[in-house]
Amino acid sequence: MAENPCPACAALENAPVTVSPHARLLLHSDAPINFSATATGYVEYYVCHDCGMQWERARARSEPGARWQHSSKPLE
């Protein structure tokens, strides 16, 4: 994780997943999720090309309150 996030990444802190990624936050990869029968959808992994911050967001209908969060997955 970046020590000094750019202002656009700082604005994503605790933002709902419905907030679009900023222009320099580029999709790295995505993966399907299936938590039993309760949540299905995708988790998207992003890397900021300004500050290096790594983010993920879960895109599942059953998770309407999901928030952007820092990615614990190593993204290269």
C-alpha positions in Angstrom: 0.0 0.0 0.0 1.2 3.5 -0.8 2.3 5.6 2.2 1.1 8.9 0.6 -2.1 8.3 -1.4 -2.9 10.8 -4.1 -6.0 13.0 -3.4 -8.2 10.9 -5.6 -7.3 7.7 -3.7 -7.7 9.4 -0.4 -11.3 10.2 -1.5 -12.0 6.5 -2.0 -11.3 5.7 1.7 -14.5 4.1 3.0 -16.5 5.1 -0.2 -19.3 2.8 -1.4 -18.4 0.5 -4.2 -20.9 2.4 -6.4 -18.3 5.2 -6.6 -16.4 4.8 -9.8 -12.6 4.4 -9.8 -10.8 7.6 -10.7 -9.0 8.0 -14.0 -5.6 6.8 -12.9 -7.0 3.9 -10.8 -6.8 1.1 -13.4 -8.3 -2.4 -13.2 -5.6 -5.0 -12.6 -7.8 -8.1 -12.5 -11.1 -9.5 -11.3 -12.3 -12.8 -9.9 -15.7 -14.4 -9.4 -17.0 -14.6 -5.8 -19.4 -17.1 -4.4 -20.0 -17.1 -0.7 -22.2 -20.1 -0.2 -25.5 -19.0 -1.8 -25.5 -15.6 -0.2 -23.2 -13.5 -2.5 -22.3 -13.9 -6.1 -20.6 -11.4 -8.3 -17.0 -10.2 -8.8 -14.2 -8.7 -6.8 -12.2 -6.2 -8.8 -8.6 -5.3 -8.0 -7.2 -1.9 -8.9 -3.8 -0.2 -8.9 -3.3 3.6 -8.9 -0.8 4.6 -11.5 -0.2 7.9 -9.7 0.5 6.8 -6.1 0.7 3.0 -6.2 -2.3 2.5 -3.9 -4.0 -0.9 -4.4 -7.7 -1.3 -4.0 -10.4 -3.9 -4.3 -14.2 -3.7 -4.5 -16.8 -6.5 -4.3 -19.5 -6.2 -6.9 -22.3 -8.4 -5.6 -26.1 -7.6 -5.5 -26.3 -9.1 -2.0 -23.7 -6.6 -0.7 -25.3 -3.2 -1.2 -23.3 -1.7 1.7 -19.9 -2.8 0.4 -17.1 -0.3 0.5 -13.8 0.2 -1.4 -11.0 -1.3 0.6 -7.3 -1.6 0.4 -6.2 -4.8 -1.3 -4.4 -7.5 0.7 -3.7 -9.4 -2.5 -0.2 -8.7 -4.0 -0.8 -7.0 -7.3 2.1 -6.8 -9.7 
